[in-house]
Amino acid sequence: MHLKSLLSSNILQNQFIINRGMKVLAKSLQFSGYGEAADVLKIVDDKIDCPKDKQVLVKILAAPINPADINTIQGKYPVKPKFPAVGGNEFVAEVVEVGADVSKFKLGQRVVPSISGLGTWRTYGVFSEDQLLPISDKIGLAEAATLTVNPGTAYRMLKDFAKLSSGDCVIQNGANSAVGQAVHQLCKAWNLTSVGIVRDRADIGELKDHLVKLGASQVLTEEELRTTKIFKDGVLPKPRLALNCVGGKSATEVSRQLADKGTMVTYGGMSREPVIAATAALIFKDISFRGFWMTRWTKENLDAPERFEMFDDLCKLIEEGKFVGPLHELVPLHAYKDAVTASLNFKGFAGKKYIFDMQCE
């Protein structure tokens, strides 16, 4: 069933539990000031009131840790929460009770957040029905829990910055990140040529094989990119779109490969170095530099048809087995210190995603 259909389900299909004044005991991972996540986070026990009016009580099944979540806790992100705050921005949850005026959801239905900033690292939560989106229970927990940020970022960057046709080439650095893995898979599904750039490492052969299986047409290390002739010699078409999450020299080298009037989209800066454009590329190739922030796009397109179409497309690809979640590890909430510390460690095989398994609590 499509997302719009799920949202407009007949109210007669809904099931309600009468508010009996009972409260639900929940755990949440909170912080009351900025700092390193392992230092300022703590588990707090809460008693949650039953939902009223248009509120929905959900049992959270899984909630991932994203770099932006950690940056928010550090105070380095544009979003500034009110304290005390619950960490996290994504989850997949199950509806366990609804308020008397709720018309969009029924008991047992799975949902994901419609907006960011809800505070998702918790076992239960009460949210407005407008803050939730329905999702098929045929989708795995890892795919559902990580659907709204990274796959959405990959989808929008591929759709919104260049008119790409079958066979066109996309190049990206940070190609083993969660967004990078999503880009490779979408390129494969849409018959686009996908070139990934990664840092060299001991297990580089294994990493390249993994990304090729996901959909990459070619994977190069940053050193190999500087000397490659695959675009100059016509082995692959020159990229019309470049995606950058690293910055610094990596971004400069990637931008040099763009075709005339190509576009580079920056959505991250892992190197913490500025994006520097080659003068010749700007003058003689007329390339463009843009930026993308999924949070802004979501705020500006909450009820836009393009948003519902995006989620429908992604869910369909997942159900068809053409899109899988990022490499990940499920961890219990009480193991948060190790998990939040490891989430910013980009060494090793790939950018493994840590996901809190709330069913363990």
N, C-alpha and C positions, 0 to 999 in steps of 0.2 A: 504493500500500500504506500502511495506517495505521501510525502511529508504534509502537503496541504490537506490531503484527505484525512490524515491522522489528526491534524489540528482542528478540523471541522467536524469531527465525529459527532453523531447525534447524541444529544444529552440523555436520551432514553437508554443508551447503551452504557451509561456511566453507572458506577456502583458507589454507594456512600456508606461511611461509618459515622454514626451519630457521635458528636463530641460529648464524651462522658466525663470531661474534666481531668482525664488521666494525663500524666506526663511521661515522656520517653527519656530514659537515661542514655546519654550519648557522650562520646569522647571526641575532642577536637584538638588540633595542633595549632596553638595560638602564639602570638608574639605581641609584646607591649612596647617595643622600641626597636629601632633599626640596629643592625649588627650582623655578624656572621650567623647563618641560619642555625648551625649546630649549637651556638651559644645562647641565642635569644628565644628559640622555640621551646615550648613545653606542652605536655599533654594536660588538658583540662577536662574534668568531668562536668557535664551540664545536664540539666533537666529541661527538656524541650516541651513547650505547650502543644496541645493538639492544634491542628490547623483550623482556621476560621475563614469564613467568607470565601475569597478566591485563593486561599493558601493551599499548598500541597505539602504533605509530609512524605519525605523520601528516605529510603534506606540506601546509603551510598555503598556501591559494590566495589568500585575501584576508582582511584584518582591519581593521575600521574604527577611527576615532578618535572617542570620545565625550567630551563635557565632563567626565563623571565620571572618565574615565581621566586627564585633565589635572589635575583636582582631587586625585586620589590622588597623583600625582607631586608636586604642590605641598604635600602634607601636610594638605589641607583637607577630606579625605573621611573618613568613619568607618572605612573599611577601611584598615588599616595593614600594608603588606607587609613581609616580611623581606628585608633587603638582602644581596647585590645582587638586585634584582627586575627582571623583564621586564614592560614595560608592556602594557596592553590587556586586554580582557575578552571580546571576541567574535572569531569567525573562521568561515570555512568551509574545510574541509580534506579531503584525500583519504587514505584508509588505504593505506599502502605496506608495512607489515609488522605482524604480530601475534604476541603471545606464545603459548606452547603451550597455555595454559588459557583463551584468549579464545573466547567462544562467541557474542558479540553482533554481531561485525563481520567482514566479509570484504574482501579486497583490492579496491581501486578504489572502495569505497563512500565516499560523502561524509558528513561528520559536522560537527556544531557543538558547542560546549561545553554541558555540562549544568549547570555551575555557573560562578560568576564567580571571578576571582582566579587563573586559570591562567597568565596571562602569555602573550598571544597575538601580540604583535608579534615574530614569529620565522618563519623559513622552514621549520623542522621542529620537531617536539616529540614527546616520549613522555609519554603520559597513561594513567591507569587507564581501563579500558573503562567504568567507572561514571561517569567524568567527561565522557562523550561521548554524544551523541544522533545517530541516523541522520537523514539528510535526503535527499529526492529530488534526483537530478541533473537533473531537469527544471526546477528553480528556478534562476534566474539568480544569478551570483556576488554581486551587490550585495544582492539580496533575502535570500539565504542568510546572507551575512556579517553582516547587520544584523537578523536575525530575533529574537534572544533578548531584547534589551533594549527598544528603542523600540516595536515592534509589540506585544510582550507587555505593556508598561506601558499602552498605549492600550487593549488588549483587557480587561485586568483592571479598569481604572478604569471602563470602560463596563459591565462585568458585575457588579461586586461592591459598588457603593455605592448603587445605586438600581434599583428594578424598572422598567425602561424598556419601554414598549410601542410598537408601530408608530406613528409620527407624533410621539412625544415629542421634546422639544427638549433639546439639549446645547449649552452655550456654553463656549468656552475662549479664554484669552489665549495668546500665543506660538503662534498658530495656524499659523505657517509653519515651526515647528520640526519635527524628525523625528517626534516623538511627535504633534504637531499634524497633520501630513500623514497619519499613520496613523489618527488619530481620524476625520478627514473621510472616509476611505475605508471604515472600518468602519461609520460611521453610514450611508453610502450603501448598503452591502451589507445592513444590517439595517433599512433604511427608517426611520431616525431623522433628525430635523431637526438640522442642525449649523450653529452660528453661530460664526464665527471672529473673534477680535479681534487686530489687528496694529498695530505702530507705523507711523505715516505715513512716507512716503519718496518719492523722486522717481519711482520706477517702480511706484507703488501700483496703478495700473490693471492692469498686467501681472501683478502678484502676486495680485490679487483674481481675475483670470481663471483663473490656474493653480489656485488653491485651490478655486474653483467646479468646475473640471473634475475635480478629485480627489473632490469630493462635498460641499463646503460649500454650504449653502442660502443663506447670507448671510455676507459678510465686511465688517467695519466697522473703521475705525481707532479708536484709543483716544479721540480727540476726538469722533468720530461716535457712539460708544457713550454718551457723556455726555448727548447731546441726542436720541438716537433715541426714536421712539414705536412701533417695530414690535411691541413686546410689550404696551405699554399699549393700543394701538389694535387689538390682536388680529390683526395681520398674520401674526405667528408666535406659537405658544403660548409661555407663559412657561417658561423652562428649569427642568427638574427636577434637572439635574445641571450643575455648573460645574467646570471643570478649570483649575487655576492652576499655572503654572510661572514666574511673574514676581514676584508679591508686591507690596507697596506699594500705591500708589493704583490701579494696574491691577486688583489683586485686589479691592479695595474696590468699585470700579465694577462689576466683573463680578458680585460677590455681590449687589449691589442689584437685579439683574435676575431673581434666582431666584424661583420660585414658592413659595407657602407650603409649609413643611416640606422645601424643597429642600436639596441638599447640595453644598458645595464641597469638592473634593479637591485638596490641594496636593502636587505632586510635584517642584517645583523652586523656585528663588528667584533668577532672573537679575538682578533689580534689587538684590539684597542688602538689601532692606528688609522689615520684618515684615509679616505679614498682619494688617490691622486691619479688624474687622467693624463695620459700621454698627449702632449700638445699636437703632435702630428695626427693622432687619431681624431682629435676634436676638429682640427682645421680641414684636413683632407678627406676624412671619412664621415664627418658630420654625425658622430655618434652622440647619443643622449644618455644622461644619468638621471635616474629616478630613485625614489625611495618608497618602501611599502611597510605599513604597520597594520597587522590584522585587526588589532583592537579598534583602531580608527575606522577601518572599513566596515567592521561589524556595527559600530554605533551609527554609521551613516546609511546602513542598508538592513536594518533590523527586519523590516517587513517587505523588503524588495523581492520581486519574483526571482531575481538572479541568485539570491541567497537560498531559497527553497530548492531551486534547480541544482545548485551546487551540492547540497546535502543529499538530494535524491541521486545525483550522478555518483557521488562517492559511495553511498550505501549500496547502490546497484553493483558497482565494481567489486565491493567487498563480498557481497553475496555470491557473485559469479566467480570468486576466487582470483580475481585479477588485481586485487589490492590487499596487501597484508599490513598489519601494524608494524611499527619499528621494532628492531631488536630490543628486548626489554627483560626486566627482572621484577617479579612480584615480591614485595617486601611488606611485612606487617607494620602497622603504624608505630608500634613501640620501638622499632629499629630505625627511627627517623634520623638519628644523628649520623649514622654511617651512610644512609641513603642520600641525605641532602649534601653531604660532603662529596660523595662519589659522583653526584649528578653533574658537577662542574669539572670533572676530570675527563679530558678529551683524549687521553692516551689510550693505546690499545687498538683492538680490531675495529670497532665502530662506536658511534655515539649511542651507547645503550641507554634506553629510557628506564628510569626507575618508577614503578607504579605501586602505590599503596594498595594492598589487598585488604579492604575493610572487612571482608568476610572472616578474616583471622582474628578480629577483635571481639 
